[in-house]
Amino acid sequence: MKGSENKALNYQGYSLKDSQLFIEKIPAAEIARKAGTPVYVYSENQLLKNMEEFTSNFKDSTGGLSTRVLYASKAFNTIAMLELVRQAGLGLDVVSAGELYTAIQADFPMDKVVFHGNAKSTSELVMALENHVGTIVLDNLHEARKLKRLTETMLEEGSLDKDLSISVLLRVNPGVEAHTHAYIVTAHVDSKFGVLCSDLDTILQISELFNQDDFPVHFDGFHAHIGSQIFDPEAFKAEIDVMCKFIVEFKKCSSMKVRTLDLGGGFAAWYTPDDQPIPIDLVCNTILESIHQAQKENSLHLKNLWIEPGRSITANAACTLYRVESVKHTPNKTYVFVDGGMNDNIRPALYDADYNCDLAQRMDEEKSEKVTVAGKCCESGDILVKEDYLPAAMPDDLLAIYTTGAYGYSMASHYNKLGVPPVVFVKDDQARIVVRRESLEDLIKNEVDERLI
């Protein structure tokens, strides 16, 4: 975006005044001064708005389907975030003991929790049972048998109430590929996730394990997921068509009821002008219209329809603020070096992800210099922004990289012994730290010399 166009105005939650970037009603520079850099900064109002858009639009006006929006917490999982999710009335998708523990600490209602994952440990399944999560999504036959054995053992020991009711969904692979980066497509036939729809014998074995009226864990339906950053609503229509036809084939071979269909996530976010996410109201309406049509064509009567947005709720609600340390000119590039890097945002290195950026205190200046923003990690691939236009940057400038609210904090590492940045929530003219910056002492607090054997 060479010129004077302000990229920040493509995002809600940001405004400009006297060449300064404001996050809600607070100057970004003031947040950086108080919290230090790097720092993840979230607009609380934007988070709530994004969630409200999903909950208000994903409702079946006919009353035939009970709909549920589950927040995919892998995108950004902290106590403060899950408290907002609870406040907004969403359900919750977790994939580990750590994510479940955070939900417990956030006092999240366990009946609205869905436990995902393709390699759940015994301790994680026990934790899910002990805390009475509402739904467990099984990935394969081995895991299903393990859950059955654990449930039977806990019933015999008296550590599990026989009147408890936990639903089981089976993740199936519909073979529908969304056109996204190869590393984040999850529905191809060799995916590590789920059982192929064509493997009906295995699917029947799994479902029959939980077909006892007096057993606290019972089969309730299917889950599918076709990828991430999906820009074409036809992908969801294809998923629904395949899944409904699959359910018809399943019902021909089984007397079990299929009450619930979870369509997964994949709802896209806006990172650069090349991205054209499907508006939330349009994608929700497309899904609801498609499921009604597919049910009618296939004579199905599903009771519950779920979706799992994550990135599309959190990504555009946050930016990361960095301090420019130095600028270097090579024959073909101008590098702007900042005080963070791939340790706080691995996505460019991992997925070749694109981002936009600005100098947060020089917003009205002409953006005449093409730059590459690089981090301080000892890797050539430590690039945060491959290419963007800025005013001629100088040391100590404040740089904002947009749309970092999903998978920045969640995927942060200690590479090069760098601490994870703090997380700040901003609402109107108030800002609060919800995750503190890791100190040098934090980095070695678990390093011990304890005899094991």
Beta strands, then each sheet from edge to edge (+ up, - down):
strand 1: 14-17
strand 2: 20-23
strand 3: 26-27
strand 4: 39-43
strand 5: 66-72
strand 6: 91-94
strand 7: 113-115
strand 8: 135-138
strand 9: 166-173
strand 10: 195-196
strand 11: 217-223
strand 12: 260-262
strand 13: 304-307
strand 14: 318-329
strand 15: 334-338
strand 16: 357-359
strand 17: 369-374
strand 18: 383-390
strand 19: 398-402
strand 20: 423-427
strand 21: 430-435
sheet 1: 1+ 2- 3+
sheet 2: 16+ 19- 14+ 4- 20- 21+
sheet 3: 10+ 9+ 8+ 7+ 6+ 5+ 13+ 12+ 11+
sheet 4: 16+ 19- 14+ 15- 17- 18+
end
